Amino acid sequence: MAQDREHDRKLVTGSRLGHRFPGTAHLFSGLDFELRPGRIVGLCGPSGSGKSTLLSILAGWVTPTEGRVEMTGIARTGWVFQNPYGVPGRTALDHVCLPLLARGETRARAQRRALAVLASFNLARAANQPFRELSGGEAQRLMLARAVCSEPDLLLVDEPTAQLDIVTAATVNETLGAVAQDGTIVVIATHDPQTRAACTQVIDLATAALHDRPDALHDRPDVRADGDGVPARPGR
Ligand SMILES: Nc1ncnc2c1ncn2[C@@H]1O[C@H](COP(=O)(O)OP(=O)(O)OP(=O)(O)O)[C@@H](O)[C@H]1O
């Protein structure tokens, strides 16, 4: 199928990837991975282990001090920060319509799609609320909804469930899973065990940094794909 071929084309590869900031020890080194659509990739590890740094490397904002990242078929990268930002007086719906209108959708089609995506993030009731009235968790889910509507090939998300209750977090994880199934490579930096459990592939920076173990990057057994699960090296 054409969609399958499209999925096959998208690939993000990390080869012997490592990073240290000037004057600091390695955050991680020797990371090898292949990221493809259809899976949610979790970047895990304790605070300060380099999760946001690795997201920045994948976004192309930080150049790794070792190794390289190669992208195939990635035209658009979306990023959702830990701190939501928006236009205080604009409604949630306006925020999510914007990328659709920018791509040339009519207002009616943009609104239909935006409402569906808002609902998938459990935000249907907030659609007509101005951004300034949203809670922290609602605002962060709005950022996710907006990023999804820009249809990125690679979606980088920092701590999407940190401010959410268990039920809402499960909805977010489920929706991000559906986005991945739809052809986006989804990478999530997370501390949250529930989100980690929802990830189908995990890059564990704690393991990578501290132990020479072959399971620093592993798929869940039920979704294991060939070519992953390569070893990572100690970084410090
Ligand atoms: N530009 C920079 N220059 C120097 N050190 C930095 C820079 N950016 C981050 N660091 C340091 O690198 C380490 C890793 O930071 P990073 O934000 O990637 O960790 P993290 O795993 O995402 O942490 P958290 O879970 O707390 O968000 C931290 O000690 C941080 O202070």
Ligand as a Chemical Component Dictionary entry (heavy atoms), coordinates in Angstrom:
data_LIG
# 
_chem_comp.id                   LIG 
_chem_comp.type                 NON-POLYMER 
_chem_comp.pdbx_formal_charge   0 
_chem_comp.three_letter_code    LIG 
# 
loop_
_chem_comp_atom.comp_id 
_chem_comp_atom.atom_id 
_chem_comp_atom.alt_atom_id 
_chem_comp_atom.type_symbol 
_chem_comp_atom.charge 
_chem_comp_atom.model_Cartn_x 
_chem_comp_atom.model_Cartn_y 
_chem_comp_atom.model_Cartn_z 
_chem_comp_atom.pdbx_ordinal 
LIG N1  N1  N 0 23.355 24.333 27.273 1  
LIG C1  C1  C 0 23.843 23.647 28.312 2  
LIG N2  N2  N 0 25.086 23.879 28.787 3  
LIG C2  C2  C 0 25.582 23.177 29.817 4  
LIG N3  N3  N 0 24.910 22.200 30.465 5  
LIG C3  C3  C 0 23.667 21.930 30.036 6  
LIG C4  C4  C 0 23.062 22.632 28.949 7  
LIG N4  N4  N 0 21.810 22.136 28.743 8  
LIG C5  C5  C 0 21.648 21.182 29.679 9  
LIG N5  N5  N 0 22.746 21.066 30.443 10 
LIG C6  C6  C 0 22.942 20.111 31.528 11 
LIG O1  O1  O 0 22.912 18.815 30.994 12 
LIG C7  C7  C 0 22.251 17.925 31.896 13 
LIG C8  C8  C 0 21.119 17.216 31.182 14 
LIG O2  O2  O 0 20.048 18.145 30.977 15 
LIG P1  P1  P 0 18.695 17.692 30.307 16 
LIG O3  O3  O 0 17.756 18.826 30.414 17 
LIG O4  O4  O 0 18.964 17.122 28.956 18 
LIG O5  O5  O 0 18.257 16.487 31.275 19 
LIG P2  P2  P 0 16.850 15.766 31.423 20 
LIG O6  O6  O 0 17.130 14.306 31.534 21 
LIG O7  O7  O 0 15.920 16.196 30.337 22 
LIG O8  O8  O 0 16.359 16.351 32.821 23 
LIG P3  P3  P 0 14.871 16.580 33.402 24 
LIG O9  O9  O 0 14.257 15.214 33.515 25 
LIG O10 O10 O 0 15.128 17.185 34.740 26 
LIG O11 O11 O 0 14.141 17.497 32.455 27 
LIG C9  C9  C 0 21.828 18.757 33.090 28 
LIG O12 O12 O 0 22.778 18.599 34.109 29 
LIG C10 C10 C 0 21.824 20.162 32.562 30 
LIG O13 O13 O 0 22.132 21.103 33.562 31 
# 
loop_
_chem_comp_bond.comp_id 
_chem_comp_bond.atom_id_1 
_chem_comp_bond.atom_id_2 
_chem_comp_bond.value_order 
_chem_comp_bond.pdbx_ordinal 
LIG N1  C1  SING 1  
LIG C1  N2  SING 2  
LIG C1  C4  DOUB 3  
LIG N2  C2  DOUB 4  
LIG C2  N3  SING 5  
LIG N3  C3  DOUB 6  
LIG C3  C4  SING 7  
LIG C3  N5  SING 8  
LIG C4  N4  SING 9  
LIG N4  C5  DOUB 10 
LIG C5  N5  SING 11 
LIG N5  C6  SING 12 
LIG C6  O1  SING 13 
LIG C6  C10 SING 14 
LIG O1  C7  SING 15 
LIG C7  C8  SING 16 
LIG C7  C9  SING 17 
LIG C8  O2  SING 18 
LIG O2  P1  SING 19 
LIG P1  O3  DOUB 20 
LIG P1  O4  SING 21 
LIG P1  O5  SING 22 
LIG O5  P2  SING 23 
LIG P2  O6  DOUB 24 
LIG P2  O7  SING 25 
LIG P2  O8  SING 26 
LIG O8  P3  SING 27 
LIG P3  O9  DOUB 28 
LIG P3  O10 SING 29 
LIG P3  O11 SING 30 
LIG C9  O12 SING 31 
LIG C9  C10 SING 32 
LIG C10 O13 SING 33 
# 
